[in-house]
Amino acid sequence: MKWLTIIQHTSAEYLGFLEDHFEGRNIGFRYVRPFTEGASLPGPTELGDGLILLGGGPWGGAGGRDVPTLRGETALARYALDRGLPLLGFGLGAQIIALAGGGEVEATPLIFEIGEARRADPDALGGLLPERLLQVIYMRDRPRPPAYARVLAHDELKRPAIFQLGERALGFVSHPGFKPAIAEDLIMEFEESPPDPGPKLQQLRNMRRELEDALASVAAGIVAQFGWMAS
């Protein structure tokens, strides 16, 4: 059985729809919450079969409102990159992967957006990445992956939406398993929220089935890419 370490940056954001896909494949995981009292980041040898870095709501990585554990998580991500340990990041997590790989993070305001990404590489995720993919982004700042990154998908503005570093690291600007409840809880958890989130929340609720259906192929591609399927 594979075991993954998942670092949360907020109480609200978790794997969402991805939990069912992992559990259905007998992939175990544990959440680490370094923002809670008495908790800390895991050590490099405690990561198991992979490290997942989740989004951060209003926390970013460009210097304006950095997540407090940014330096430590960047070091963990660099450790994973150096050793070929599977590394997956969503939103803020993708920013941390970009930094660990020698890229940058661009300062941008906190946004809540629903858009579309288009596949840039037909072989992405072993050919399992759909040609078009919904993007739900609740994030401050934006990753700028290093020049050697393999861009798997672009957004409507031709910016990297999904990128790969080496064979074992993937960064998603969006969270492919994002649930409407995650956005609702982020809005309640923090004083700062994107302007007028109500219409986006309703749009997200109406798209629930579409988001779930689109995730099946992406989840299968991630699991295959990282070798997480039990033998």
N, C-alpha and C positions, 0 to 999 in steps of 0.2 A: 504494500500500500504506500502510495506517495503522500508525503506531508509537506505542506507549504506554510510559510510564514507570511502573514498579511499585516502590514502596518497601516493603521488608521490615523488620520489627522483630525477627525471630528467624530463626535458620537453618531452623527447622522449617516455618514457615508460608509457603505460596506459593499460586499460583492453584488448585492441585489439579485437580479435574475441569474447571474452566473453561479450562485450557490447551488441551485438545482442541477446544473450541468456538471459541476465538480462532484457533488455527492452521488449523482447517478453513475459516475465513472469510478467510484470508490476512491476519490482523491480527498484526503483529509486536509484540514487547514486549521490554523489557530490565528486569532486576531490579537495583535499587540497594540495597546493604546498608551503610548508614551506620554500623552497629555494628562493622564489621570494621576492622582496622588500616589506616590510610591512606585510608579511604573517607570521603566526605562527601555531604551532600545535593546534588542537582542544583540548578542555578540556575533561575530562573523561565523563562528562554528555552530551556531544555534539556528541556522536558517532552514535546515532540512533540505528538501528537494527543489526549493525555489523560493524566490522573494517577490511579493506583490506589493507595490506602493500605490495606495489609493489617492483620490482627490482630496482637496483641502478646503473646499468652500471659499471663504474670503482670504485664506492663507495663500501666499505665493512664494516665488523663489527669485525675484528680480531685485530685491533690496528694499521695496516699499513697505511690505508687510510680510516678511519671511516667516515661514513656519519655524517655531523655535528649534526643532530638531534637524534643520536643513543640513548643517555641516555633518552631523553624525550619519544621517541617511545617505548623503552623497558618498561618504566613505564606505558604507555598506554596499551601495550600488556599484562602486568602483571595485570592491572586493569580488562581487558577483561577476562583473564583466571580466576581470582578470582571470578568473578561474572557470569561466564557462558555465556558471550556475544560472539556471533559468531566471530571468528577471523581467518583470512585467509591470508597467506603470500606466495609470490613468490620470489625466489632468495634471495636478501637481506632481503626481508620481512620474509622469513623462518628463516634466521639467527637471526633476532630480536625475533621471537617467541621462538626459541631455547633458547636464552639468558633469556627471560622472564620466561621460564619454568624451569630454573635451568641447562640448557645445556651449550654448549660452541660453539665457532666459530673457525674453523681451518683456519690459514692463507694460502692462495693459490694465485697464480698469476691470473690476469684477463684472462678469457677464453671465447671463443665463440665456442660452441660445439653442435653437433646434434647427439643424440644417442637414446637409447631405455631403458625404465624401464620395469620391470616385476612385476606383482602383487605378493605380499607376503602373502596377506590375502584375501581369497575368499569372505569374507563379507565386504570388503572395500567399503566405500561409499554406504552402503546398497546393496552391490552386483553389483553396476553399474560401478565400476572401471574396465576397460578392462584388459584382461590378459597381453597384451603388450601395451605400451604407448610410443609414441614419446616424446623425451625430447629436448627442445631447451634451452640451457643455455648460457646466456651472463652475466658473474658474476665474481666478485673478492671474494675470501674467500668461506668458505663452512660451513653450519650448522652441528653441532654435537648435535642431540637432546638428552635430558636427558634419563637415563636408563629406566624410566617408560613409555617412549613414545611407542605408538603402530605403528610399521613400516608397512605401507600399500603397499609399493613397493620399490624394490632395483634397482640400476643401474647395468651396466655390471660388475662393480668391487665389487658388493655386498654391496655397501654403501646405506644408506637410501636415497631414491629419493622422497618419500612422507611419511610424518609422521603425527600422530595425538596425541594431548595432551588432555586428557579428552574426552568429547563428542562434544565440540564446538570449537576446534582449529585444523587447518590443515596447514601444511607447505609443499610447493612444491619447490624442488630445482630448477626446471624449471618453465617456465611460460606457462601454457597450452593454453593460448590464444595469444601467441606470433605471431606477423605479421612480414613479411620481412621488412616492412617500419620502424618498431621499431629499428631493428639492423642498418639499413641505417642511421636513425636519431641519434642514439647513437654515431655512428662513426663520424658524422659531429658535434655533440654537444660538444665532449670532445677531447682534444689534445691526450689523451691516448686511444689507441684501441688495440685489440688483434692482433697478428702478422698475416699478409696475410689473411684478412677476405674475400676477393673476392670469392674464391671457395665456402666457406660456405654460403655466401649470395646467390649465384646462386643455390646451393643445396636447400636452404630454399625456394626460389621462385618456384622451381620445385615441392616442396612438399606441396604447399599451400592447394590444395584440400584435401590431406591426413590429414593435420593438422586440417582443418575445420571439416572433417567427424569424426575424433577421439574425438573432443571436445564435441560433442553432449551428449554422455553418461556421461562424466566427469562433465559437467555443470549440468546435471540433478541430478547427485549424490551429488554435492556440495549444490545445492539448497535444496534438500531433507534433507541432513544432518543437515543443519542449520535452516530448517523450514522457508525458505524465500518465498515459494510459497504462493500467495495470496489465502485466503480461498474463 
